[in-house]
């Protein structure tokens, strides 16, 4: 499908945008407008793997409130996600995963599926072939221990006394990323009290009978912590009573103090469920205000439709709203459009004015910024704040009360969260102590929150749009990005899949900061994107790239990843064949309703271990790409080829 007519003689890139591109843009714009809530926000489903649903059922079992209808509806969803080899994967199209399969199997047993059923036999066979429960991740074995299917003595221990460690001491709770920190504290209680809520069946068919494998070097921190774990387990049998009681009380107080207004902890599943279990194990009744709010809040994260019952690990309305506003502005909506004003007013009201754990490292920094979720006042994040500042700059500031102050505080806070090396992490500054990975619990995903290319790029982009691209903070961020470029010319994507996401974030940021397409780093990034474009014109990257570099930039084309690549190319002023083919792919694959099909997971929770399918990504990013393409072509037609299109901040006139 050819989208451009022959270019005029006077300029080789002054092509006329045909109706197909504008029609695709307008259809996507109208679809996105129709998804806005009356309150002003947008929110797409956040789809994950079935461990969320299996653990949801196990939680209700442990709390003693599981129901048969609830169980069967969750089982419908879990069964629908099983692969042909009997396993369950971490993401759509991915390989089978041992721990996910074990947890799904146990959940289906709760639902009444018998081990002799064909799908259960296949699942058990897969699990044993992969090493069985003995080779599963720590958190899977914790769940099995809580339901009497694994010995607590064979689970690493977390002493509650660690709550007393000062923040400067290695391996204090503040050494971990906020998601890990909020999970570890309740697990200290669970680990110490070792609750058991037996299941009415066994799962011996998931075991191999072999000892747990170990590959830790003899002389290593990890092996040393294994020795320490054994010592702590011995201490746990006869702790110093008053110290243990004080530690348990301090952990409980820490947990209760961090419950959010919606009943959650951090707005994410892991600390939420473990906090409920910890408090119940301590004796908090089901009708205690904290426990009752936590249980009730989970309903708001539960989806039950024709596909079955499933739990969202998190929700992303603040992030989605910012991206939607940027996309609609890119599509041509004026700054005073009602949808943009409603979104801006909602975002301004969501600004966080409280100090959270981030203040441990930045005690003198004034609060500001935004979180990811509806209610997560304790953990604003830098990535959201940067994108929200960019989004709010797209609207008529005079028609949104409080906008100027919110912007000022957001820029100040996010700038103040810069790490010592010049980059930015997502939630904390200088959360970089890799010793956290040595503890026996650290076998699942990210434990710390170091600076990443995508977050750093978004902050640099924001600073440039604010006219601060030459400030010391921005210059240090730019230097960090240039140093972080991979040998192949790409950038790693921490929160999106993967090098296409990282590269799609960094190039627009560098251009916005005044580093043009002729700069070697930008040119190498553009060349890398050219080299990994698929034959169909799109871009895709399989999540296996987080573990296997051979997958970098390789995968079936998706709407969101194609858009990320295009946003980078357009920012660099690229209107050649790769960009045209990418735009053509988006136009050709658009659904009649204006959106795109995208079952693939292109969001990242923990690289290598936990992934997300943001259902709004398939719409907002393609809409931005189409809108910016039309903008760039139009500007070139006006003879403004000497002015690069900066895809940040306000649209160019």
N, C-alpha and C positions, 0 to 999 in steps of 0.2 A: 504494500500500500504506500503510494507516494503522497506525502502530505504537503510538499512545497512545489510550486510551479518553478519554471526555469528562472533563475535569478536575473534581475535587471542587469543591463550591461555595465552601469556605472559602478557597481560594487559586487564582488563575488559572494558576499554573504547577505545581501539585502533581499532575501527571499520573501515572498508573500505568504502569509499564513493562511492556509486553506480552511474551509469551514469545518473540516473534521477535527482539527485541534481545538478550535474555539468551542465546538459543540461538546467535545469530551470534557473540556474544562467546565463549561456551564452546567453540564449534567452532574458532574461531581460536586460542583458548588451547590447546586440546588438540593442534592441528596444530603450533603453535610448540613445545610441550613435546616433541613427537616428533622435532624437528630438533636437539635438544641433543646434542652429542658427549659421549661418556663422560667426557672430560677436563673437561667443564664449559662449553665454549664453544659459541657459535653462529656460523655463517658461511654467508652466501648468496653465490651466484655474482655476480661483478662484471663485467657485460657491457659491452663498448665497441664501437668500430667496427673495421673489418677492417684498418686500418693496423697494428694490433698483430700480426696474423697474417701480413700481407705482409712486415713488417719482421722477423718471426721467421724466415721462410724465407730472406730475404736475409742475416740474421745467420749462419744455418747455412751458407749458400753462402760467405760471406766467411771463416768459420772453416774451411771445407773439410770439413764433416761432415754436410752435408745428405743425407738419404736419400729414395728414391722413395716409400716408404709414408708417411713423415711429410709429404712434399709433397702427395701426393694427398689425404690426409685433411684437410689445411688447405685445399686447393682446394675440397673439398666444401662447407666452411663459407663460404668466400669467394664461391663461385658462388651460394649460397643467399641471400646478402644483396644481390645486384645488383638495382637498381631497373629498372622497365620501360623507362626511357629509356636504359639502358645504364650508368648511373652507380652510384656507391656514396655513401651519405650518412654524415653524422657521427652520426646517431641515427635511431631508428625513426620513420618517417613524415616525416623531414626532407628538404629539397631535396638534390639531388646536389651533391657536393663535388669540386672539381677534383683536389686533391692526393690525397685518399682514392682516387679513381678511378684515378689514375695508378699509385699503389702497388699497388692490387689487380690492375690489368692486368699489371704486371710479374711479380707473384707467379704469376698464372695462366699467363703465358708460361713461367715456370720449371716449372710443372706439365705443360707440353706443349700447352696450348691454343693453337691456331693463330690468327694474326691474321685469317684469312679466315672464321673461325667467326662466326656471326651475333651472338653476345653480345659478342665481341671487337670486331667492327666497330662495334657500337653504343657500346661504351665509348670507343673511339678517337675516334669522331665527337663524342661529348660532350666529351672532353678538348680537342680542337681548337677546338670552338665556345666553350669557356671560356678560351681563350688558350694552351692546351697547356702543355708543360713550362716554357716561358718564364715563365708566370704562376703557377707552383706555388710553394708555400711553401719557405723555405730548407731545412728538414729533408728534404723530398722530394728536392730537388736534391743534398743531401749524400749521400743513399742512392744516387742515380743516379751521382754522381761516384765513389763507392766501388766501383761495379760497371761503370765504364767507359762510362756512358751520358750523362755530362754533364762538361764541362771543369771541373777544379778552379779554374781561373783565374776562373770565373764564379760562384764561391761565396764569400761573405764569409769573411774570415780571422779567426781568434782566436789571438793570439800567446800561447804558453805562458808568456812572461815576466810575464803579468798575475798569475800565482800569487804573485809577490813583492810585489804592491801591498798596503800595510798596510790594515787594515780601515776606517780613517777616511778613506782616499782615495776620491773618487768613482769608481765602477765597479770597485772591488775585487770579488773573487768573493763577498764577504759582502754586497754591495749587492743581490744577486739573491735571490729566494725559494729555499728549500732545494732544491726540485725543479729549478729552473733552474741553481742553483749546481753541483749534482752532475752536471748534464748538460754545462755549459760546460767544466769542468775536463778531462774526458776528450776533449772535442771540441777543446780546445787542442792535444792531441797529434795527433789525427787530422788537424786542419787543417794542422799543420806538416809532417807526414810524407806526407800525401796518398796513402793506399794505394789501389790499383786491383786489383780482382779481377774480371776481365772475365766478362760473361755470354756464353753461346754464341749470342746473337741480339742484334739491335738493336731499338730502339723509335722509329725515326724517325717512325713514323706518329702518335706522340703530340706531335710538334712542329708549330708553325705556320711557323717560319722568320722570325718577326717578332722585333724586339728586345724585351728585357724592359721592361714598362711601368714608369713611375715617376710618382708623384704627390707627391713630396716638395717642399715649398716651397723656393725657392732659398735664402732666409735662414732656416735652421732648424738645430736640432741634428742632425736626421737627415741632412740634406744634408752638414753638416760631418763627420759620422762616415763618410759615403761617401768623402769626400776622405781621411780618416784611414785608412780601409780600404785604399785604393789605396797609400798610403804604407807601411802595414804589409805589404802583399803584396810590395812591392819589397824591403823589409827582409828578409822571409822567404826571399828567394832568396839572400841573402848575410848571414845574421845574424852577430852576434858569437858565435863558436863556443862559447867557454867559457860565456858567459851562456846561450845556447840549450841547451847540454847540461845546465847546472845547473837550468834551468827545466823541462826535460823530466823530469829526475830528481825534482824537487820535485812536479811534477804526479802522477807515478806513485806517489810516496810518499803524497801526499794521497789518492789513489784507494784504494790498498791499505789505508790506515788506516781507511777508512770502509766497508769491506765488512762486511756483517752476518753473523750466525751461520748464516743459511740460504743464504748465497752471494750474496745480492742486494746492491744498493746503494739504500738508502732504501726498499726494498720496492716499488719502482715500475719500470716497464719502461724509460723513457728512459735514466736514468743507468746502469741495469744493462747494457743492450746496448752503449751507447757505451763504458762502462768495459772490457767484454770486448774490444771491437774495438781500443781504445787500447792495452791491455796486449799483445794479440797483435801489433799493429803495432810495438810496441817490442821484440818478440822473445821475449816470455814464451811458453814452450811450452804446448801444450794440457794437459799433465800437471802444469804448475805448480800448486801447491795453491790459489792464489787463482783462477786461470782454471778449473781443474777444478771447484772449488766453485761458481763462478758458472754454469757450464754445467749442472751437476747440479741446481742450485737451480731452474732454469727448469722442470724437470719438475713441480715442485710447484705451479706456476702454470698448468699446461696441462690443459685439459679435452678429452677425446676420447670422444664418445658418438654417439648416432644422428644428431645434428645436424652432426657433423664435429669437426675438431680446431681448437681456438682457445686463445689465450693471454689470461689475465687480466692487465690492465695493473697491477693491484694486488689485494690481498686485505684484507678488512675484519673479521677476527674479533673484535678488541677492541671496535671501534665497534658491531658487530652484537650482541655479547654484552651490552653496556651497554643498548642499545635494547631487546633482548629481555627483560632483567630488569625494566626499567621497565614495559614493556607487560604482562608477566605479573603484576607487582604491581598495576598498574591494573586488571587483570582479576580481582583478588580473591585472589591467592595470598598466604598469610600470610608474615611475615618469616622464619619458620623452615622454609619449604618446601624440600625437598631440592634442587629445581632451582635455586632462588635461592642457596642456600648453596654448591652446586657451582660456579655461575657466579661467585660472589663470591670463592671461594678461588682460582679460576683467575685472576681479574682481579688479586687482590692479588699473586699470584706474578709477574704480568706488569709490575709497577711498574718503572720505569726508575731506576737509581741512578747513572748515568754522566753526565758532562758531555758535551754535544754542541756543535754550532755555535751553538746559542742562547746559549751562555755568552760568545760574543764581545761581545754587547751587554749581557749581564747576568753579568759575571764573578764577582760576589760572591753570586749567588743559588744556594742549595743545590739539588741535583738532586731531581726528583720527577716525578710525572705518568706518563702512558701514551702510547704510540704507537697507530697505527691497525692495524698488522699484527702477525703472529706475532713477527717479528724486525725491529726497527728502533730499536735502542737509541740511535742517534745523533740521532734526530729525533722526540722525543715531541711531541705536539701539544696545544694548549690546548683545542681543541674536544672531543677525546676525553676529556681529563682532566676537564673540567666535567661531561660526561654520566656518566662513570664514578663520580665523587663522588656524583651524584644517584642512580645505580643502587645503589651500595654502601650508601647510607642507607636503602634499602628492606629490608635484611636484618637479622637478629638479630646484632648486632655481637659479642656474647659467644661466638658459635659459629664465628667466623672468625678464626683466629690472624693477628695482624699487621694487622688491618683499621684499627684506630684510628691507628696510625702512618702507614700508607699514605694515609689520608684527610688527615691533618694536613699531610704533605709535599705531597700533590697540591694542596691549597688554597693553601698557601704559594707553591708554584712557579707555579701558574697566575696567582695574584694578582700575583706579582712580574714576570710577563711582560706586564703592561699597558703599552701604548705611551704616549708623551708626550701624545697628544691625548685620552687617556681610554678609547680603544677597545682591542680585542684582535684581533690577527691570528691565524693558525692555528699557525705554527711559530716565528716570530721576533718580537721586539719592535722597533718603529720601523724596520721594513723597508719604507720608504716613498719611497725616492729614485726618482722617475719618470724620471730621466735614463736609467735602464736600458732604457727603451723606445726610445731613439734609436739604439741600435746596430743594424747591419744584420741581425743574427741575430734581432732581436726582432719577427718578423712572425707569431709563433704563440703566442697565449694570454698568460696572466699571467706576467710576469717578476718581479714583486715580491709581497710578502705584507702588504699594509696591513691595518689593522683593518677588519672587516666587521660588518654588523648581526647576522648569524646567530651568529657566534662570540661577539661581545660580549654578545648576549642570553643565550647559554648560560652564560657566566661569571657574569653578573648573577643569573641564575636560581639558579645553584649557590651564590653568596654569600648570597642571600636564604634559601635552604634551610638554610644553615649558621648562620643567625642573624646574618649580617654585612651585611644589606641597607642598614644605615645607616652603614657604614664609608666613609671617604673614597674608597677604590677603587671601591666599588659606586656611590657618588653620582656620581663622574666617569663611570663606565660608563653610568649612566642618562642623564646629560646628553648623552653622545655619542649614545645611541640616539634621544633626543628630537630632537636636531639633525639626525640622519640620515634622519628621516621624509621621504618623497617628497611632492610637492605634492598627489598624489591620495590620500594617506593610507596608502599601502603602505610597505613596507621592501624594499630590494634583498636578494636572496639570493645570496651568493657561492658557497656549496657545495651548493646545492639549487635546483631550478627553481621559480620564481625569486622573484617578489614574493609569491607564495602561501607559499613556504617562509620567506622573510624575515619576513613579517608573522606567520606561524604560530609563529615563534620569539620575536619581540619582545613580542607582547602577553602571552603567559604570563609572560615575564620581568618585564615592568613590573608586572603584577598581583602577582606573587610578591614584588616589592620594595615593595609597598604603594601602587602607583598604580592606583586602581580604575577601573572602567568609565566613571565619570563624567568622568575626565580627558579633555581634548580630544584628546590624541594617541591614546589608546585608543579613544575614540568614533569618531574618523576612520578608524582602522584597521579597526574593526568595520564601519563603513559601507562601506568599500571592499570588504571581503569580501562583504558583502551584494550589492554592485553587480555583482560578477563571478561570482556563482553561476550555474551553467548551468541551463537549463530542466529538465534531468533531476534536479536536486537536488544534483549533485556539483560539484566544482571541478577545473579543469585549467589548465595554462599551458604553451603551446608554447615550446620552447627558443629560438625566433626572437625572443622578448622580450628576449634579451640584446643584440640588435642593433637591433631595431625596437620602440620603445615601444608601438606600436599593439597588440602581442601581449600586453601585460601582463595577467595574469589571464585570458587567453583560450586555450582549448584544450579538447580532448576530456577529459571527466572521468576521473580516475584515482583509484585507491584511496589512494595515498600523499598526493596533493595534497588530496583531499577530507578526509583525516584531519588534515592540517596546518591547514586552514581551521577545522575543527571544534575542534581543540585550542585555537585562539585564541578562538573564540566561547565555548567552555565556560569557559575561564579568566576571561573577562569576565562570566561569569554568564548568558550568553545561552541561553535555552531556548525561543526562539520558533520561528516557522515555518522560517527558514533552517536552524537546527540540526536540527530534526526531519526536514526534507527531506534533509539531508545524511546523517543516520543512516539514513534510509529507503533512500537510494541504496546505502549500504554493505551493508545487510541484503539488498537485492534482488539485488545483483551478486556476492554471495559464492559461491564455488565449493563444490561438495559436500564437498571435503576441508577446508574451513574457511579457505582462502586466497582470493586474488583474482587475476584475470588482469591483468597490467600489462606489455605489451610496450614501453610508452613509457619513455623515459629521463627520470628525474626527479632524477638526481644530476649534479653539475657538477664537472669537473676544472678546465678553463680556460674561463671564460665566452666564448662565441662560437666556441670552437675544439675543445673536447674534453668529451665528456659520458659519463655512466655510468648504467647500469641496475642499481641495487642490488636483487637479487632478493628480499632480505628486507624491503625497504621496504614492499612490497605487503601484508605481514602484520603487522609490528610496529606501524606507525603506526595502521592501522585498529583493531587490538586496543586500543591505548591510548585511541583516541577512543571506542570502544564502552564500554570500562570506565569512563572518566571521565564519560560521559553517564549511565550507570546510577548512578554514585556521586552525581552532581549531582541527578538526579531523586529519588533516595532521600533525600538530605539535605533537599531541598525538601519532600518528603512528611513529614519529621520536624519541619517547622516551623522550619528553620534557614535561611530565605531571607536572613537578614541577614548570613550568613557566606559570602563569596565562595569558590568552589572554586579553590584554588591548585594547578595541575597540575604541581607539582614536589615533590621530596623525598618524604617518607613520605606514604602515603595518609591522608586524614582518617579518624578513627575512625567 
